[in-house]
Amino acid sequence: MTSLDWLKLAYAANVVILVPVALPTLLGLYDTTQGTIPESSGYRSLVGALWTSILVASVLGMWTPLRYVPVLMMQVIYKSLWLLLYALPALHRKKPVPLGITISFAAIVLLWPWLIPWHLLIRD
């Protein structure tokens, strides 16, 4: 597989992960945090809008993968921060965290940097 094929796979994975959570979070259709984060229309609309925008960009990225690499890079950054500043401290204090979100964030933080074609992005 080429580096562009791997990128397309990352965008497809984003779509599969985000379809069941992005719009339901944005519209408040059901609790996507598994009851571990207090309900708040501010939280719901902010996170739902972010996830929906990543979903739309990922669909577009399946056709023009290099153009949308910044979306993958942003995911690595914000998900790393969430894991370091929220999930790990909560787990350390034995507080509940949304398991599905935590696992998908950790997987993306570990995998996306390997799929991003740095050699195509960093040129002299």
SVG drawing of the C-alpha trace seen along z (x, -y; Angstrom):
<svg xmlns="http://www.w3.org/2000/svg" viewBox="-32 -26 48 28">
<polyline fill="none" stroke="black" stroke-width="0.4" points="0.0,0.0 1.2,-3.5 1.3,-6.3 -1.8,-7.8 -3.7,-4.5 -2.8,-4.5 -4.1,-8.1 -7.4,-7.0 -7.6,-4.2 -7.2,-6.7 -10.0,-8.9 -12.2,-5.8 -11.6,-4.8 -12.5,-8.4 -15.8,-8.1 -16.6,-4.7 -15.8,-5.9 -17.5,-9.3 -20.8,-8.4 -22.4,-6.9 -21.1,-9.7 -20.7,-13.0 -24.2,-14.0 -25.8,-12.2 -23.5,-14.3 -24.2,-17.5 -28.0,-17.0 -28.2,-15.4 -29.8,-12.2 -28.2,-10.0 -25.4,-10.1 -22.2,-9.4 -20.1,-9.7 -21.6,-6.6 -22.7,-8.8 -19.1,-9.6 -19.2,-13.3 -22.0,-15.6 -24.6,-16.6 -24.1,-20.1 -25.5,-21.7 -22.2,-23.7 -20.1,-20.6 -22.4,-18.7 -22.5,-21.4 -18.8,-22.2 -17.6,-18.5 -20.4,-17.6 -19.4,-20.4 -15.7,-19.4 -16.5,-15.8 -18.9,-16.6 -16.3,-18.8 -13.7,-16.1 -16.3,-13.7 -16.9,-16.0 -13.2,-16.6 -12.5,-12.9 -15.1,-12.1 -13.4,-14.7 -10.0,-13.4 -10.8,-10.0 -10.8,-11.7 -7.9,-14.2 -5.9,-12.7 -2.9,-15.1 -5.1,-18.2 -6.7,-17.0 -3.6,-15.8 -3.9,-18.8 -7.1,-17.3 -5.3,-14.1 -2.5,-16.1 -5.0,-18.2 -6.7,-15.0 -3.3,-13.7 -2.7,-16.9 -6.2,-17.4 -6.7,-13.8 -3.2,-13.6 -4.0,-16.6 -7.4,-15.1 -5.8,-11.8 -3.0,-13.5 -5.1,-16.2 -8.4,-14.4 -8.4,-10.7 -5.1,-9.7 -5.7,-11.8 -9.3,-10.5 -8.1,-6.9 -5.4,-7.5 -8.0,-8.8 -10.2,-5.8 -12.9,-8.0 -14.9,-6.8 -13.9,-7.9 -15.9,-7.2 -14.3,-3.9 -15.1,-4.0 -13.8,-7.6 -10.7,-6.8 -9.8,-3.7 -10.4,-5.3 -8.4,-8.4 -5.5,-6.3 -5.6,-4.3 -5.6,-7.4 -2.7,-9.0 -0.6,-5.9 -1.4,-5.1 -2.0,-8.4 1.6,-9.7 2.8,-6.5 0.3,-7.0 0.9,-10.7 3.4,-10.9 5.8,-13.3 8.2,-12.9 5.6,-14.5 4.8,-17.3 8.3,-18.3 10.3,-19.5 13.4,-21.6"/>
</svg>
